[in-house]
């Protein structure tokens, strides 16, 4: 797996990452969603450098201009519900992409720390011979990402696989490396220290879905 860490050099990305973590800022849910969307736009720009392009000619009012455009067919797929603002950021840049949505959550059968991943609702186009961009803000254990990826393979075999996350834990990255194909690209806005005893990312930011859309039952 090829891993791209985007916050290692200073940029406006780190400014938005700081705001989504800051408890004095993040409780403004509209601002939180917008900052996640901005991060998605920045990540989409960086990821776009790794796509395939074709030469085209553009008719301007005064002549012909040779340039390039994205050649790949893209499918953006986000994990509900936390992935929606990040998805929108990617869609702002890849506006011709197809879109898919999958629900996945931790199911605690015994109301303890043990859990399994439930993948239920999905609305996804075919990904056969297309570039799959799988989007989720948080990569904690990595189990949700792998479960969703395996479910998506029922929709075809993608040509390229790109996974985009805002905050990742080392344990989640290791899990992806062990369970996903070697030709995957993992795009990480920032890497955090570890998971705690409840498998939440530390220092993290809290529950991204709750911060974006309110507490769930």
Secondary structure, 3 states (H helix, E strand, C coil): CEEEECCCCCCHHHHHHHHHHCCCCCCCHHHHHHHHHHHHHHHHHHHHCCCCEEEEEEEECCEEEEEEEECCCEEEEEEECCCHHHHHHHHHHCCCCEEEEEEEEEECCCCCCCCEEEEEEEECCCCCCCEEEEECCEECCCHHHHHHHHHHHHHCCCCEEEEEEEEECHHHHHHHHHHCCCCEEEEEEEECCEECCCCCEECCCCCHHHHHHCCCC
